[in-house]
């Protein structure tokens, strides 16, 4: 299998295929994407794929804004369908968090997003099947929604291949080779590939691979869970918006077939996964029961919902719950897109665009992603969130 490429992308999740699509569109030269199993086999295939813009930093709002606009028009970008559901998104908080929610609404508006703070009758109009108390408010994004993760993965990969990218699945990268301070290629189970540029976006496997190139990344892999509930026939509405319910500690999104996906906002108690190649992919009975209970507190009809199982997934966390994007310190030609802490899917278009600009022109041209640089931890420049749940940022 030994061959040469101008650029090797390590990892076939949503970051890898987005970066491949954007690099090919920028005319970056010969590109090979290597995936140890199949496209989306790691975290991306199990993503909730919620696409919203509610963040507490201007940079992430603008990155997510690009994601919303991309996925809403994915067919014109890639020629493929994203499965877009324009559900809108509600961030429900207690009155004491009104200032933080209002600040984030203003951030979204400055980035060009439609956003407003709702209370009272406005909440009921946005989510007719939900019950709200008088001391609750919510940030509302009518343009937000969700996509089908499998369709997006296929869409980006298909677009990349049409533009000449070589995607090789079932090929595990064992080592990133470095000579005299610069990338020289990758060693795979099937042979060596020479390359002067390597993009590492291997999700839960990134820390292990980076360490073999003497790059220490502060990444921790955990196992969150997701449940599926079939809404009852008398749910009270056709569907519901995407919701991040800080009062009850869960998030949810509508699914096809009258189902609702439910997950926990607080990931601090999720178990650490020492080996992402061997972890329990089944949900626990306790989590399934918790999901029904929490969803029912917000949407009372969900007490009559029907369980449809769930799964254990993988998140790769950083100390500040924000990704590491950009050049690897001390190694020329090595670029990173790792540690997305559960919110990478919506950021993948902006990361793909940004890294394509950085690799082909030497600088970010559209949006400066340098605050996400790997060296920010050593520089004590961690990014602060307005919420206690790092997942929300």
N, C-alpha and C positions, 0 to 999 in steps of 0.2 A: 504493500500500500504506500510505500515511501514516495513522497512527491514534494513539491514546493508550492507555496502560496504567498501572496503579498501579505495577507491577513488571515490569521486563524482565530475563530471564535470558539471558545470552550464553553459549551452548555447550550442545550436546545430548549430552554424555557422561553417565556414571553420576552425576556430581555434579549436573549440570544437571537431570536428570529426577528425582533424589531431592529436590533443593531445591524443584522445582516441585510435586511430590507433597505435601511437608510444608507448604509455604506455602499451598497450596489447602486442605489439611486444617485449617489454622489460621484459615481465613477471611480471608486477607490482602488480598482485593480482586481486581481484574482483573490477570491474569498472562499475559505473553507470553514464550514461550521461542523463541529464535532460533538456528538451527543452519545453518551455511554449506553443509553437504552433506546428510547424513542422520544419524539418531540413532545414536550410537556410532561415527561414522566416524573419529574420532581415536584416542586411546589406549585408550578403554574397550572397543571392539569386539575388541581384540586382547589384552585382559587375561587372565592366567591365572586370575583370579577365585578365588584361594585365600582362604579365610575362616578366619583363625586369630587367636589372642589373645596370642601370644608376643611381647611387647615389653618394653623395659627401662625404660619410664616408666609411672607409674600412669595418667596421662591417656590414653595410647594404648591401654593394656590395656583401660580402661573403654570407650573409643570402639569398639575392636574387639569387645569383649564384646557391646555393643549390636548390632553388625553380625551376629555369630553368631546371636544370639537373633532378630533380624529375618529373616534369610534362612532360618533353620530353620522359620519360620512365615510365610513370605512371602505365601502364599495368603490368610491371615487379615488381613494388613496391606494388600495391594493387590488381592486377588481374582485374582491371577495366580500362575503357577508359577515358581520360581527354578531348577529343575533341581538341587536340593540333593543332594549326595553326602556322606553322613556317613562320611568316610574316616578321621577322626582325623588328627592332625598330630604328627610327630616332629621335634624339633630335635636333631640329632646333633652332639655336640661331643667334643673330646678331654678327658681327665681334667683337664688344666690349666684348662679353662673350666668345671669343675664348679660353682664358686662363682657365676659369672654365671648359669648355667642354673638353679641352685637359687634364686637371688634372683628370677629371672623366674617360676619356678613359684610362689613365695610371692606375688608381685604378682598373678598370675592367681587364685590362691585367694582373696586378699583382695577381689578384684572379683567373686567368686561363681562363678568358673569351676572346672570339674573339671580338675585338673592334677597330675602327679606326675613325679618323676625316676625313670627306668628305667635298669637296667644288667643285664648278664648275661642270664639266661633271660627276664627281662621284655622286653628288646629283641626277642628272637626271637619272642616271643608277639605283640608288636604288629606286627611285619613279618616273617612267616615266610619270605618269599623273599629277605630281605636277609641279608648277612653282617656281623657286628660283631666288632671286636677287644676284647680284655680291658680296654684303656685308654680305652674310649669309654663315654659316658653320653648320655642323651637326655631332654629335656623332652617329656612326652607329654600331649596334649590330646585326649581321646576325643570331645569335642563338636565339634571343628573339622572342616572339610571344604572343599568347593568348590561353586561354582554355575556355571550356564551363563550367560555374560556376555550373550549375545543375549536370553535369556529375561528376565533382570533388567532390561535396558534397556527392552525392550518392556513389561514389567510396570509399572515406575514410570511410563513415559510414558502407558500406557493408563489407569492410575489418575488421573494428573494431568488428562488430557483429560476423563474422566468427571466430574471435580470442577470443570470449567469452564476449565481452562488452555488457552490458544491456542498450539499448537505449530506453528511455521512452519519448514519445512526448505527448503534451497536458498536461504537468505537470509543473506548475509554482512554482519556488522556491520563497518563501516569505521572508526567513531569513536564514542567515548563523549563526549557533549557535556556541558560544564560551564559554568555561568554563576554568577559571584560566589561561587565556592567550593562550589557544590552541583550535583549531577547534574540535567540538564534533559531528557535523552533520549539516544537513540542514532541515528546516521546509518547507514543500510544501503544496499546497492546498489539497493534498490527504493524507497527513500524514508526519511523521518524518522518515528520513533516517540517521542512525548513520554512521559516517565516521571520520577517523582521518586525512584525507587529502581531501581538497576541492580545485578545480581549478576554478576560476572565469573567464569566457571568454564570458560574456553576452552582449558584444557590447554596444549598446545604453542604456541598462538597468544596466550596471555594476556599475555606480556611485551610483545609488539608492540602490542597494543591498549591496555594500561595506559600505555605510554610516550606514546601520543598524547594521553592525559589528564594528562600530566606526573607519572605515578606510576612510579617506578623499582622494579621487582621483580627480585630476584637469582635469576633462573630460567635454567637451562641445559637445552636439549633434547638428549637422546642417543638412540641407536638400539641397544637391546638386541635379542637374537635368541631365538627359541624353536624347539625341534625337537619332532617327534612320532615316537615309536617304537611299533610294534605289538609287544606282548609275545608271545613264542613260546608255542606250545601247551603246552609243558612248563615253564612259568614257575615252577611250584611252589606257587602260591597263586591264588585267584580274582582278587585285585587286590593293592593295596598302599596304605599311607596316604600322605597328603601328607607330603613330607619336605623339610626344609632341612638339607642335609648340609654342615656347615662343614668337615669333614675333606676332602671331595672337591670342594667349591666349587660345588655345583649344588643346585637345588631341583627337585622334580617333583610332579606330581599325576596321579591316575588320570583317564582320559577314557573316554567310552563306546566300545564296540566293541573293548575290550581294548587301547586305546592308552594311552601315557604321555606327558605333556607335560614337557619338560625345558628348564630355563633356567639361566643362570649367576648365582651370587650376587654376584660381584664385577663391578660395572659400571664400574669406574674406567678400563678400557681401551676402553669402547664409544665409537664416534665421535660427536662433536658434530654435530648436525643444524642447519645454518644456516637452512634453509627447510623447515618441516614440510609444505609443499605439494608438495615434490619431494624425496623420499628413496627409497632402494632398499628395497623391501619384501621382497626375496628373501633367504633365508638363504645364508650362504657354505658351501661344501663343508667348509672347515676347522671351522666351528662344528658342523655336523652330525656330523662324525667325533668331535669333542671330546665332544659330548653322549652319544653311544653309549659312548665309553670311560669317562667319569665315572660314568654310570649303571651300567655293568657292574661297576665297582669296588665298588659298594654292593650291587647285585643281580646276581650272576654270570650268571643266565640271560639278561640283557639283551644279552650278547654274541651271542646268536642272535636278537635282535630284528630287525624289518624296518623300515627307514626309511620314513617317511611324510611327508617334507618338513618344512616349517616356515615361518617368516616373520620379517621384521624389524619391530619395533614402535617405539613412542615412549614415553620416560619424560621427565617434566619435573622436574628436580632443583632442590633448594634447597641452600644451603651446609651445613645440618645434617641434610639428608635427612628433614625434617619439613615438613608443609604450612603454607601461609599461609592462615589462615581469620579472617574478621572484617572490620571496617571498614577501608577504605583510608585512610591518613593524609592529612589535609588536604582531603578532598573529602566533603562531606555526601551521604549517600544511596548511596554506592558501597561495595559489599561484595565480598569476595574469597573464593574457594575454589580455590586453585591450588597447584602445586608438590608433588604428592603422592608423587613420587619412587618410583613403582612399587608403592605399597601403598594406593592410594586406594579400590579397590573395596570392601574390607572396612570402610572408614571412612565410606563414603557415607551409610549410615543416620544415623550420629551427626552428621555435618556437616549433612545436610538438616534434622534436628531442631533442631540448635543454631542455625543461621542463621535458621530460621523463628521461633524464640523471640526471637533478637536483633532481627530486623526488625520483628516485630509487637508486642513488649513493651519493647524497648530494653535487654534483658539476657538473658544465658544463664540459664535456669531449672533445667534438669535436670543439666547437666554444664558446668562452666566451661571454655570453649575459649580463654580469653584468653591462655594461654601460647603459642598459635599465631599471635598477632597479627603483623602485618607489621612493626611497629616494633621487634621483638626484635633484629633485626640491628644497627640503629643503637644500641640500648641494650646491646649485647654480652650478650644473654641467650639465646644459642644453646642448643639442646637437645642434650644429650650422650647418645650411645648406648653400651651396654655391649659392643658387638661392633665389629670393624673393618670389617665390611660394612655400609655405611650403609643398604642396601636392607632389612636386617633390623631395624634400630633397636631 
